[in-house]
Amino acid sequence: MSWLGKLRSALGLSRAALSRVETLAQARRPLDREFWEELEEILIAADFGVPTTEKIVGALQIVAGQELWRRSDEAVARFKQDVRSFLTLPDQHLNLRSRPSVVLIVGVNGSGKTTTIGKLAHLLSLQGKRVMVVAADTFRAAAAEQLAVWAKRARAEFVRGREGSDPASVVYDGLSAAKARDVDVVLIDTAGRLQTKTNLMEELKKMHRIIERESGAAPDETLLVVDGTTGQNAISQARLFNEATKLSGVVVTKLDSTAKGGVLVAIVDALTVPIKFIGIGEGIDELRPFEPAAFIDALFEPAA
């Protein structure tokens, strides 16, 4: 199956929810109060969230008045165009300016962070880059062991510290090793604990200081990994991490199960940070760069 085919299959729940949008378009209904209420209901059911839904529908209503739309198909066509534009932000692709480039990866435990790091290491290795994975989550039992397995599969260098050791010291050791081994990209795993925002912020700030001191610059990327099946809970996680450390991008995982695609729109709306990668399967090659046009096609276009 092609990647687009896999994506269409993975977004089955979203496609089912949003098929009602197609029905609204085909009915060529008048743009009355009932139409707008039904559109809002459909988008909320597809995990766009109330604030994002209200913003999208409100903007459509304004344009409908300005351009004198009369039928539902006109509004739905503009809706699809707006969602695609909404998801298209600058710096959509991975920015690896430095050498070694440093990518800090954050997210709660269970979000798919470890597997995402392994898949990203594999993707970069296929591009001919020498990759190092640094296990700076020193608190979760077996975290380093799991990451070591993925690093080996991805043919990446691997650095870890003792369990319970200072994560920033592991980052320091990793960066020192990366320079010595002529590595192109360093992927740093971080703890996914969220007991208090203060602890999280202090830990990440310390890592940032080490990275800036050793590399002469802030991380090239700080990516948040979120589980797409958690719906609107992913938004609260994204806000918390964005406050703790300025995010440059988001990776949405587990779109192959009960996830609803509208959550991607809600995340971008909440943070104004691009979705950089999406994962739709367990395989090492099933993390791909996010392409808004392909995503919209997978959400709305009928399967071949």
Secondary structure by P-SEA (a helix, b strand, c coil): ccaaaaaaaaaaaaaaaaaaaaaaaaacccccaaaaaaaaaaaaaacccaaaaaaaaaaaaaaaaaaccccaaaaaaaaaaaaaaaacccccccccccccbbbbbbbccccaaaaaaaaaaaaaaaaccbbbbbcccccccaaaaaaaaaaaaabbbbbbccccccaaaaaaaaaaaaaaacccbbbbbbbcccccaaaaaaaaaaaaaaaaaaacccccbbbbbbcccccaaaaaaaaaaaaaccccbbbbcccccccccaaaaaaaaacccccccccccccccccccccaaaaaaaaccccc
